[in-house]
Amino acid sequence: MTVPYTPEALDRSAADRLAGAAVIDFGTNWCGHCQRAQPLVDEAFQAHAEVQHVKVEDGSGRQLGRSYGVKLWPTLIFLRDGREVARVVRPVESAPVAKALAEITGTA
């Protein structure tokens, strides 16, 4: 993994205040699904370096993931000005991630 998931990188009020295009990526560093998806996510982000990508370690008792209803890892929440526009769960190809990135950047 290029950038590790970090515990509680932000709280819900901070997420709601994120300006512009942002992605909150929920998972864990030991999750096999997360490890397999990482190259796909990285590939999609290559064309969108301007998008803020926050990787949040999720798990039992982690409030941010619960506030978004995260059940499976990785779950990527695509935000525009703090509001959810799209969601991709356990991507197996980069296309859904690229499509959601295009939606939040206005390039769709």
FENMOSUL-V821687 format. One record per pair of residues at least 6 apart in sequence whose ideal C-beta (glycine too) atoms are under 8 Angstrom apart, sorted by the first residue. I is the first residue (numbers start at 1). J is the second residue. D is the distance in whole Angstrom. If there is no record, write none. Layout:
I/J/D  I/J/D
This chain:
1/29/6  1/34/7  1/35/6  1/38/5  2/38/7  2/42/6  3/53/8  3/55/6  4/29/5  4/55/7  5/25/8  5/26/8  5/27/5  5/28/6  5/29/5  5/34/7  5/55/5  5/56/6  5/57/4  5/58/8  6/55/7  6/56/7  6/57/6  7/56/8  7/57/5  7/62/7  8/56/7  8/57/8  8/62/7  8/63/8  8/64/7  9/54/5  9/55/7  9/56/5  9/57/8  10/24/8  10/54/6  10/56/7  10/64/7  11/63/7  11/64/6  12/63/7  12/64/6  12/67/5  15/24/6  15/64/7  15/79/7  15/82/6  16/82/4  16/83/8  17/82/6  18/52/7  18/79/6  18/81/7  18/82/5  19/81/6  19/82/8  20/50/8  20/52/7  20/80/7  20/81/7  21/48/8  21/50/7  21/51/5  21/52/7  21/78/8  21/79/7  21/80/6  21/101/8  21/104/4  21/105/5  22/51/7  22/52/4  22/53/8  22/54/7  22/78/8  22/79/5  22/80/8  22/82/8  22/104/8  23/51/6  23/52/7  23/53/5  23/54/7  23/76/6  23/77/7  23/78/5  23/79/7  23/100/8  23/101/7  23/104/8  24/54/5  24/56/6  24/64/8  24/68/7  24/76/7  24/77/5  24/79/7  25/41/7  25/53/6  25/54/7  25/55/5  25/56/7  25/74/6  25/75/8  25/76/5  25/77/8  26/56/5  26/58/4  26/64/8  26/65/5  26/68/7  26/70/5  26/73/6  26/74/6  26/75/5  26/76/8  26/77/7  27/33/8  27/34/4  27/37/8  27/55/7  27/57/7  27/58/6  27/73/4  27/74/4  27/75/7  28/34/6  28/57/6  28/58/7  28/59/6  28/73/6  29/57/7  31/73/5  31/74/7  33/72/8  33/73/6  33/74/6  33/90/5  34/73/5  34/74/5  36/92/8  37/74/5  37/90/7  37/91/5  37/92/8  40/91/5  40/92/7  40/93/6  40/94/4  40/97/6  41/74/8  41/76/7  41/91/7  41/94/7  41/97/6  43/94/5  44/94/5  44/97/4  44/98/4  44/101/6  45/51/7  45/53/6  45/97/8  45/101/7  47/98/7  47/101/8  48/101/5  48/105/6  50/105/7  51/101/6  51/104/7  51/105/6  56/62/8  56/64/6  56/65/7  58/64/8  58/65/4  58/70/6  58/73/6  58/75/8  59/65/8  65/75/8  68/75/7  68/77/6  68/84/7  72/89/5  72/90/6  73/90/7  74/89/8  74/90/6  74/91/7  75/87/7  75/88/8  75/89/5  75/90/8  76/87/7  76/88/5  76/89/8  76/91/7  76/97/7  76/100/7  77/84/6  77/87/6  78/84/7  78/85/5  78/86/4  78/87/7  78/88/7  78/100/4  78/101/7  78/103/7  78/104/5  79/85/7  79/104/7  80/103/8  80/104/5  85/100/7  85/103/5  85/104/5  86/99/8  86/100/4  86/103/5  86/104/7  87/100/8  88/96/5  88/97/6  88/100/6  91/97/5  99/108/7  102/108/4
